[in-house]
């Protein structure tokens, strides 16, 4: 991959090493397991990510 990604841990991830994901925003949204940084990543087109976030908002 040629893009330099700036990964950050989800605000819903705990600090106890439990279920953690990291996200990076670029031309697509990238999601990976924070415990395994070399694990496969999901690459999600920005419009699909926006639709997902809208659908999971409280009260949606």
C-alpha positions as CSV (number, residue, x, y, z in Angstrom):
1,X,0.0,0.0,0.0
2,X,1.4,3.4,-0.9
3,X,-0.7,5.5,1.5
4,X,0.8,6.3,4.9
5,X,-2.0,5.6,7.3
6,X,-2.5,7.2,10.7
7,X,-4.2,4.5,12.8
8,X,-6.1,5.3,16.0
9,X,-7.9,3.0,18.4
10,X,-11.7,3.0,18.6
11,X,-13.1,5.0,21.5
12,X,-15.2,1.9,22.3
13,X,-12.1,-0.3,22.7
14,X,-11.0,-1.0,26.3
15,X,-7.5,-0.7,27.7
16,X,-7.6,-4.2,29.1
17,X,-6.6,-5.8,25.8
18,X,-10.1,-6.9,25.0
19,X,-12.0,-6.4,21.7
20,X,-10.1,-3.6,20.0
21,X,-10.2,-2.2,16.6
22,X,-8.1,0.6,15.0
23,X,-9.3,2.8,12.2
24,X,-7.5,4.9,9.6
25,X,-9.1,7.4,7.3
26,X,-7.7,7.9,3.8
27,X,-9.2,7.4,0.3
28,X,-11.1,4.6,2.0
29,X,-11.7,3.7,5.6
30,X,-9.3,1.1,6.9
31,X,-10.2,-1.1,9.9
32,X,-7.9,-3.7,11.6
33,X,-7.4,-5.6,14.9
34,X,-5.3,-3.5,17.2
35,X,-3.8,-6.6,18.8
36,X,-2.5,-7.8,15.5
37,X,-1.4,-4.7,13.5
38,X,-0.1,-6.9,10.6
39,X,-3.5,-8.7,10.4
40,X,-5.7,-8.2,7.2
41,X,-7.5,-4.9,7.0
42,X,-11.0,-4.1,5.9
43,X,-11.0,-1.3,3.3
44,X,-14.4,0.3,3.2
45,X,-15.4,3.0,0.6
46,X,-16.2,6.3,2.3
47,X,-19.9,6.4,1.1
48,X,-20.4,2.9,2.5
49,X,-18.8,3.9,5.8
50,X,-21.0,7.0,6.1
51,X,-24.1,4.9,5.4
52,X,-23.0,2.4,8.1
53,X,-22.4,5.1,10.7
54,X,-25.8,6.7,10.0
55,X,-27.5,3.4,10.3
56,X,-26.0,2.6,13.7
57,X,-26.5,6.0,15.3
58,X,-28.8,5.8,18.4
59,X,-32.4,6.4,17.4
60,X,-31.7,5.7,13.8
